[in-house]
Amino acid sequence: VEVARTLAVECPEIGKGNADTLCTLIGLTPINWDSGKMRGKRHIHGGRATVRNALYMSAMAVTRTKTDNVFKRMYQHQKNINKTM
């Protein structure tokens, strides 16, 4: 309920654009830190932090439930291959 409320209040653009635009607006799109020949790390920042935090907390809650679900399996798989999420 809290995530839905946060999305409705903080991000009224949902449903009006494409997924790439929405991810950039929320701040989920990795930003390049490149200059000339230097290739820096990709960082996720900017956008609407309240929406990003609500989505993160709901994703963590789903991965920590006792029932087996697709999100939990995906999280464990990424964790096992040392991918940060």
Contact map, one row per residue, 1 for C-alpha under 8 A:
1111100000000000000000000000000000000000000000000000000000000000000000000000000000000
1111110000000000000000000000000000000000000000000000010000000000000000000000000000000
1111111000000000000000000000000000000000000000000010011001000000000000000000000000000
1111111100000000000000000000000000000000000000000000000000000000000000000000000000000
1111111110000000000000000000000000000000000000000000000000000000000000000000000000000
0111111111100000000000000000000000000000000000000110010000000000000000000000000000000
0011111111110000000000000000000000000000000000000010000000000000000000000000000000000
0001111111110000000000000000000000000000000000000000000000000000000000000000000000000
0000111111110000000000000000000000000000000000000000000000000000000000000000000000000
0000011111110000000000000000000000000000000000010110000000000000000000000000000000000
0000011111111100000000000100000000000000000000000010000000000000000000000000000000000
0000001111111100000000000000000000000000000000000000000000000000000000000000000000000
0000000000111111100001000000000000000000000000000000000000000000000000000000000000000
0000000000111111100001000000000000000000000000000000000000000000000000000000000000000
0000000000001111110000000000000000000000000000000000000000000000000000000000000000000
0000000000001111110000000000000000000000000000000000000000000000000000000000000000000
0000000000001111111011000000000000000000000000000000000000000000000000000000000000000
0000000000000011111111000000000000000000000000000000000000000000000000000000000000000
0000000000000000111111100000000000000000000000000000000000000000000000000000000000000
0000000000000000011111110000100000000000000000000000000000000000000000000000000000000
0000000000000000111111111000000000000000000000000000000000000000000000000000000000000
0000000000001100111111111100000000000000000000000000000000000000000000000000000000000
0000000000000000001111111111100000000000000000000000000000000000000000000000000000000
0000000000000000000111111111100000000000000000100000000000000000000000000000000000000
0000000000000000000011111111000000000000000000110000000000000000000000000000000000000
0000000000100000000001111111000000000000000001111011000000000000000000000000000000000
0000000000000000000000111111110000000000000111111001000000000000000000000000000000000
0000000000000000000000111111110000000000000110100001000000000000000000000000000000000
0000000000000000000100110011111000000000000100000000000000000000000000000000000000000
0000000000000000000000000011111100000000011110000000000000000000000000000000000000000
0000000000000000000000000000111110000000011110000000000000000000000000000000000000000
0000000000000000000000000000011111000001111000000000000000000000000000000000000000000
0000000000000000000000000000001111100011111000000000000000000000000000000000000000000
0000000000000000000000000000000111111111000000000000000000000000000000000000000000000
0000000000000000000000000000000011111110000000000000000000000000000000000000000000000
0000000000000000000000000000000001111110000000000000000000000000000000000000000000000
0000000000000000000000000000000001111110000000000000000000000000000000000000000000000
0000000000000000000000000000000001111111000000000000000000000000000000000000000000000
0000000000000000000000000000000011111111100000000000000000000000000000000000000000000
0000000000000000000000000000000111000111110000000000000000000000000000000000000000000
0000000000000000000000000000000110000011111000000000000000000000000000000000000000000
0000000000000000000000000000011110000001111100000000000000000000000000000000000000000
0000000000000000000000000000011110000000111110000000000000000000000000000000000000000
0000000000000000000000000011111000000000011111000000000000000000000000000000000000000
0000000000000000000000000011011000000000001111100000000000000000000000000000000000000
0000000000000000000000000110000000000000000111111000000000000000000000000000000000000
0000000000000000000000011111000000000000000011111000000000000000000000000000000000000
0000000001000000000000001110000000000000000001111111000000000000000000000000000000000
0000000000000000000000000110000000000000000001111111100000000000000000000000000000000
0000010001000000000000000000000000000000000000011111110000000000000000000000000000000
0010011001100000000000000100000000000000000000011111111000000000000000000000000000000
0000000000000000000000000111000000000000000000011111111100000000000000000000000000000
0000000000000000000000000000000000000000000000001111111110000000000000000000000000000
0110010000000000000000000000000000000000000000000111111111000000000000000000000000000
0010000000000000000000000000000000000000000000000011111111100000000000000000000000000
0000000000000000000000000000000000000000000000000001111111110000000000000000000000000
0000000000000000000000000000000000000000000000000000111111111000000000000000000000000
0010000000000000000000000000000000000000000000000000011111111100000000000000000000000
0000000000000000000000000000000000000000000000000000001111111110000000100000000000000
0000000000000000000000000000000000000000000000000000000111111111000000000000000000000
0000000000000000000000000000000000000000000000000000000011111111100000000000000000000
0000000000000000000000000000000000000000000000000000000001111111100000110000000000000
0000000000000000000000000000000000000000000000000000000000111111100010111010000000000
0000000000000000000000000000000000000000000000000000000000011111110000010000000000000
0000000000000000000000000000000000000000000000000000000000001111111100010000000000000
0000000000000000000000000000000000000000000000000000000000000001111100000000000000000
0000000000000000000000000000000000000000000000000000000000000000111110000000000000000
0000000000000000000000000000000000000000000000000000000000000000111111011000000000000
0000000000000000000000000000000000000000000000000000000000000010001111111000000000000
0000000000000000000000000000000000000000000000000000000000000000000111111100000000000
0000000000000000000000000000000000000000000000000000000000100110000011111110000000000
0000000000000000000000000000000000000000000000000000000000000111100111111111000000000
0000000000000000000000000000000000000000000000000000000000000010000111111111100000000
0000000000000000000000000000000000000000000000000000000000000000000001111111110000000
0000000000000000000000000000000000000000000000000000000000000010000000111111111000001
0000000000000000000000000000000000000000000000000000000000000000000000011111111100000
0000000000000000000000000000000000000000000000000000000000000000000000001111111110000
0000000000000000000000000000000000000000000000000000000000000000000000000111111111111
0000000000000000000000000000000000000000000000000000000000000000000000000011111111111
0000000000000000000000000000000000000000000000000000000000000000000000000001111111100
0000000000000000000000000000000000000000000000000000000000000000000000000000111111100
0000000000000000000000000000000000000000000000000000000000000000000000000000011111110
0000000000000000000000000000000000000000000000000000000000000000000000000000011111111
0000000000000000000000000000000000000000000000000000000000000000000000000000011001111
0000000000000000000000000000000000000000000000000000000000000000000000000010011000111
